[in-house]
Amino acid sequence: MGDSHDWRPFIYGGFSSCTAEFGTFPIDTTKTRLQIQGQKLDGRFTVVRYNGMFHALSRITREEGVRALYSGIWPALLRQSTYGTIKFGIYYTLKKWIDHPEVEDMMTNIFCGVIAGVVSSAIANPTDVLKVRMQACSTSLQQKSMFECFGDVYRQEGISGLWRGVGPTAQRAAVITAVELPIYDICKHRLIQGNVMGDTVSNHFVSSFISSLGGAVASTPIDVVRVRLMNQRRLKSGVRFGFGMSSDFSLHKSRLYRGTLDCFVQTVRHEGIMALYRGFIPTWLRMGPWNVIFFITYEQLKKLY
């Protein structure tokens, strides 16, 4: 990767992200279902239907079919083709601008990770909203295509509906990128320097799995808030909701959380602090394989081209 205008980190990042996304998406669906259930303020999701990731996988498959586990896959792949491309491209390009490629400085890596995470997630937020809304549908009657879902959001909530939850999304992406990528790069570098492992698939596997644990611990509370904000509806003035309800009533009833901090406070107040780690196991179990698939694919592409 010669000059600072190299396009390959962007292409490799996007392709590797889509590969990892498709391979781990059913786990992400269970994570979303676990995170939105049990809300005291949202009547649609007060019932706790799933006891954990494996119970959710089993029940969704039994009641809704295997296809339901991949509901939202198209906006997810569209998201990764933009978010993944921009995030990893910016991260590795910034690193080359600031430091020598062979140097792994923690503060430089964190800085590059934060910038890459915030910019990429803000741009890709509409695809994330569509993915969450499609994953949240729990019956075949509610299932809609990506374009139908886009039309509903735009028609009922306006263009701002597509950027619902952009604050916590950007915060989560900044945290994940600032934790996972520096941990991966430094672990890989230390294993090579200490002659423990060379620049091999085994090294990439170990480094990516360690980085995923750090990312899951740091990001799960933000992810719970992000998913809940994205899944709530804030209808435009004049849009009716339900049977004979006025737009004022529907607007009031649909505004569950006023923002990131309010959602955080309300969740802890009504459901306890552990509610912020709802979905932690599927988050980690998804991040682990996702990172392994991503980094091994990415590293192999670097060697091939």
Summary of the structure (lengths in Angstrom):
residues: 305
radius of gyration: 19.9
end to end distance: 9.2
largest distance: 70.6
contacts: 1035
relative contact order: 0.15
helix: 76%
strand: 0%
